[in-house]
């Protein structure tokens, strides 16, 4: 923060009132996450209310940790036990108050503030511009993609007095959201990257979306934009004072005329100003999107009068990179977090928090380089030391000259290496065993070489799981529920192909109430990996009774015979086992029928050791309107059956019937709990809200070889692929053994390469697939092909071969490595 605040100052800024007592501490830390408290006595905890939880629920625990100041809603009433232990600053809306505090901190920062908005490229432009400016200035910037109504305030609180420039990203999803962000950021210089269809459901038109985003720059001194984007150009030049505009273009008159000389791996960028002054730079990219992002950054750096030589030094350090925290399988059962483009405290905090949310491992290992251009080393590394203590890091591998200071603070945990080369030479792979390893640092140190040494060798095909998208989908369904309705999440079948352990761990962090697996061994695996949530087992067998007891798993009981067997086991071992009764109202798969109810009631009385945790049924056709009446009959029958069973109980079990489709179609039947399955993974089967969910999984592979074939050539087994006029094919490193269905053969399937459709030619092979790239120019071997994900929806692929998205998801082979990331 720029300036610490006292409680009375916070009240003045937010218009709040005080309950309890303040000890007069200077509040230099503002936190919204109970897990990220570094200096309790100097922290103001802001209790936000969201889809996941109410922050006020964590106040008693935080008081025990030493936090003494809380920003709460005006209806929050502290208990007598804590009223005199802390100060409760009551406000009408804690999110608005958080924004007001951020706006106050922004007003104290007198150096230039740049802000970036647009549909695509915001984060990468911000990161690259930060790299360019950091050659001369100490730069504060939004960590990762912290660009929301809450993310922007948190970014503001990361600005320190020693920073010489701040770069803040702003993102919105609907009308009315930009005005609060503008009041906080108040940029001196703006960049509008581009406009596209992302979040289009929140606006009546692209024009409206542009005008909403332009609110951010209403008082900015300058706005940078590209004149080659027709619609964006029209709206900007209609809405913004021409004296504020700084344009660039490859084709039109502009403040900067741009030309690109594209080489094999680099591009020469030539910028000519209206006064004919010329600047020439080399950038290490050749693709259109990267050149656009780099040009925005270049024009901004020149506008701020940065020295061209320093700009080129920064450009030499840029690389094509996903701005994501990525969780990868490592050697020797390790988990590896790749954050090798990070170079500031704010990003380090985000990475360490991500690390803290992963499942337990033998030890936490941090591989960290010098933090370059970050201000006073004494202050910076003191804060780094605080973070290391707070997140309980067991082993530190420090690379650089300044970071040696950590060895003085943590002499028994720190291994110091002057250069990355020294670390590589000394790296003992065998010293990493079942560890959680975070690799993070400045681009200069090229720590990706360490990641390459420590990650498990992976098949050329990978399944990427976007944990932010999974969080978005989980919260979407939470918003459909009444307060108090619990959520059971289905993680059976390897979490629909996504990898049960990591997804279950993330769901545990999100606040899911229950998990469900198909078989007992799936539940055992989750328990062995540190999953603590209650776990329901859908298909238990008699042979697994001992495992159910040992690992505290809760079996589904579906017949009188199975009930009696489990009851005898529990009675003989003098233990109580929570069970879930499956009631068959129309699925006719497993489950008790109405005729079984009298016998079931007798069994319940005979075996009190089996405590009924829940009663449930499964809707047959909730995803299709044609089965509406049948679904209602199922629900009515279920209510009758549960009433009969409850009459034999002295307690009330949980009642649930709705799956993902049912949550949408039958909101009046939420009861105590719902079961979230395919919807979590981005497939909204009713079709009512498919635009509001995000694709969680992206299946990718690489091009192994490219061939140009003569007219009349054939491709693949049995010469099934025909090229009468010849053409160009790419062979991909994926086949039906990886889960790419053989029914996609002969053009029924396609992949995306450079955003263009490449149809399958010939038959899908066991380990390879050939696609026609004749209409896609300049494709190279080693490039990526998207099998499914954004731009190539699962529903479309499933329809092409007459199946359902579930099958495509669950068919992905275990030899395909799963990679998890936060974008």
C-alpha angles and dihedrals in degrees: 000000000000093000134009117235136214121224093255090054091051090052091050092051095046101033091236134144131232128245120180123005135306120213090210095249119164106247108220098156128061117192136179095180122073089208094059103061110135103163107023098185091053097041129106107203113208111208104213123187115224145151092275102045148327110259090215089072089072097053098097091052092047091051088056088053091054104263110144106174125066132178105211140168116271092249093057111114114192117216120251089251094063103025093092096038098068148013117260112198105199119206135167094247123009094204091055090046090051088054091048091054090049091050089052092051090048090054089059093056110088100177121094118291119203122194130193130200136161139109100279138014097029097125098041092046089050092050095046093046088050089053092051095047094044089070087076108011141047102248131203116196141169110276111245108318099335093153106126136099088278100027094059094055090048089052090052091053088057092064112105130198091252094059115108099195136013128210115197129184122215125196131175136183103192144020117287097031101098099061094068090048092050091054089055102041103034092181124210092202128025137195122200103194103189143299129252145149099283111128089002090151089071094062136052092226144351088258091058090049092052092049091049092051091047090064085079091068101041092117099025118124093222139013123200119206142150116255092203091076099085103199094039091048093050094051096043094049090047095048106034131068106256091226089067097051125104109182135184130193144169093207112023140055107280144149087263121029109203131205128177127209102195118204134178096285105351138051129215109221117202119193120190119189124211090260086056094248106148134211125190125194138171117226124188095232138083105181122100099239094051092047090052092050092045092050092054088052093047094051091048093049091050091046088057088052095243114171111264091226090056090047091055091049088055092046090054088061097051121105139177102267142160106237091223143115102239127197112207135177109258136200120283095019092304126145115223127204111201113206098145097147097059121110109162143068095250092056091045090055091052092049094048091049090051088050092052091056095059124098117275119277134179092272142344114247124193120197105190136168132206113293101235127212092003102128129249110018091209092058096038097052092042087059091045088053090052090053092049091052093046094051095042099235111191101195132023126196105192122195123194141034105278095042089067084089088080089066088065092054097039105026094161097045103040129087111187125208122179093212140015088248090059090052093048091050092050098039111127106198091193091062089071110076123160090335133149106233127192116194113192137151152104122321091239090070096054093216090173084087087065091049090052090053095048103039122094112256105260135209112248088253119073136179111218118203117199106213092191090057090048089051090049092052093045091052091046090060092041088058090057091058132087117244111279097023108134126222126224112191123207112229096164121131093036089310092304089311096309099104118272101221100055094038092047089050091051091048089051088055092047093055105255112169102213141009127211128205131180100230137027095244089059089057092047090054091052092049091049089054094054102264108153103178120111108271125207116205112211100193110030121168132207091252090062098057093104092051091049089056096042095049098036095241122162115226128211111237112207108167141034090246094054092043091056094047092051091043092054090049093051092046093049091051094041093232136129118235123192110225138185120222116219111210116199110220098158112324090092092200109104129339148084115294125212090261089061095058098093091049091044092054090053091050091051089054093045096050110038087162087080105075112196108232094179148353118217146163134197123236113228101205111013090133093062127063091212089071095049097114092045091051091052090051089051091051092048091049091047091053090052093049094046090050090055093048094046089057088068093051133082091203136044119249124203114274122212139161110151126101124187093288092043092055088062100038102038109034091157090065099057091117113168100328144005130211114232116200131140092011091067089060093055104267114118100192098191090060092225098109106016091127090058096058127076128223106253100189131054118186112205136178137173135247108250097185142355122214132187109211131199124241112285095027121144129213132216137344118350087009087269096150111079127199105177092171097033124240146163125296133188122210112218127207094238134087143159090287086065093049101266097136117240088224087075088074124117098030098308089114133044140184133211119247117176087348093301128113116253111188122219111256120203122347126333106247128214094262105007142047129196122216133186112246097167091121096045111081128215097009112163135203112264094035121131127258120199113223095183136344134084109008094017107063123204092229091060092048092047092050091052093063100031099253139105132261090249091067095050092049097047095043095069106119123241089238088069105090118232117224120191125201147171113220 
